[in-house]
Amino acid sequence: MGCLKIYRENYAGMTAVSNLFIDKYMKDANDAQLKIYLYLLRMTEAGLPTSISDMADLFNYTEKDVLRALKYWEKEHLLSLEYEEGKSLSGIRLLELSGKAPSESAPVVSFVHLPARTEASQTGYSVPSYSLDQLKEFKEREETAQLLFVAEQYIGRPLSPTEINTILFFSDRLGFSEDLIDYLIQYCVDKGKKDFRYIEKVAVSWAQEGITTPKDAARLSGKYDKIVYTVMKALGKSGTPTKAEADFALKWVKEYGFTQDIILEACRRTVMATDKHRFEYADRILGNWSRQQVRHKADIRALDDAYAKNKAARPSGKAAQGAGSFGNNAFNQFLHTDYDFDALEKEILSN
């Protein structure tokens, strides 16, 4: 039989396959292993994300078939599998065919890892896995190309496909404008946070607050910055707050939902009690008030009155102290009138 000529018409793209792969690796691989590897090359070339379930559906395999194919190529040193917290598969790094360890610039096919987004899903803000066509259309928009370029300048490296998927989520599901996404990424980077999971959490919190413009975001950020410095002053602190100190103050506002007067009352009681570990001490007070559903200063007075009555009804002396354990009653005591910082300090440091 004579040689065959190979023609190509209306070609709309290209995925490069190494000759070394064809010569050395292709002959020993089965059908599933070949399809999965070639598909990963395709996704990497296009800069698009995929997932185990996507590949299983595309090739009519089970997810176990896909995982077996991936582990085969990992054993052959053509790729390395990346895991999140040692459990869930989160990404694939394609290696040089020589089997060398991946460099920082080695291409990565990233997975959309839904279990890691449980918190967002519960609040109705889950990040979807966009189709290849949706991502391609998004990347080809003129305004998007500029936004992605600016984002890469802020982050200091090229964006991964999963990160581009997240930026599309900001635009598509959260309704953020390009200007607001630009401000969002810059805001997080200025705080030393380049991790897109952190950026995503901030974006979701802004969406929940009804933020629609950079001006709104700046106003919200300024409000939180103000409460941090107000708390610093109330606890007798000066200078720039540490991250841990700022996190405490923002927790009291955002997680517990306390107004400034409630927080300042906790700070006042803290200052009366101690000059050490004040943020931790105030956090214990506010955590207790949150569990007791304090919303107004009148609620605190009611707790004080109930404590005073309970204390008056208790027998005095060592019998009332029992074994001297540091229990709930003792801790409630610290939250009201009588303070024993040494005991509280032991409680704080023991956790």
HELIX and SHEET records of a PDB file:
HELIX    1   1 ASN A   19  LEU A   20  1                                   2    
HELIX    2   2 PHE A   21  TYR A   25  3                                   5    
HELIX    3   3 MET A   26  ASP A   28  5                                   3    
HELIX    4   4 ASP A   31  ALA A   46  1                                  16    
HELIX    5   5 ILE A   52  PHE A   59  1                                   8    
HELIX    6   6 GLU A   63  LYS A   75  1                                  13    
HELIX    7   7 LEU A  114  ARG A  117  5                                   4    
HELIX    8   8 THR A  118  GLN A  122  1                                   5    
HELIX    9   9 LEU A  132  GLU A  140  1                                   9    
HELIX   10  10 GLU A  142  ILE A  155  1                                  14    
HELIX   11  11 PRO A  161  ASP A  172  1                                  12    
HELIX   12  12 GLU A  178  ASP A  190  1                                  13    
HELIX   13  13 PHE A  196  GLN A  208  1                                  13    
HELIX   14  14 PRO A  214  ALA A  234  1                                  21    
HELIX   15  15 LYS A  243  LEU A  250  1                                   8    
HELIX   16  16 LYS A  251  GLU A  255  3                                   5    
HELIX   17  17 GLN A  260  ALA A  273  1                                  14    
HELIX   18  18 ARG A  278  ARG A  291  1                                  14    
HELIX   19  19 LYS A  297  ALA A  313  1                                  17    
HELIX   20  20 LYS A  318  GLN A  321  1                                   4    
HELIX   21  21 ASN A  328  PHE A  334  1                                   7    
HELIX   22  22 PHE A  341  LEU A  349  1                                   9    
SHEET    1   A 3 LEU A  79  GLU A  84  0                                        
SHEET    2   A 3 SER A  88  LEU A  94 -1                                        
SHEET    3   A 3 VAL A 108  SER A 110 -1                                        
END                                                                             
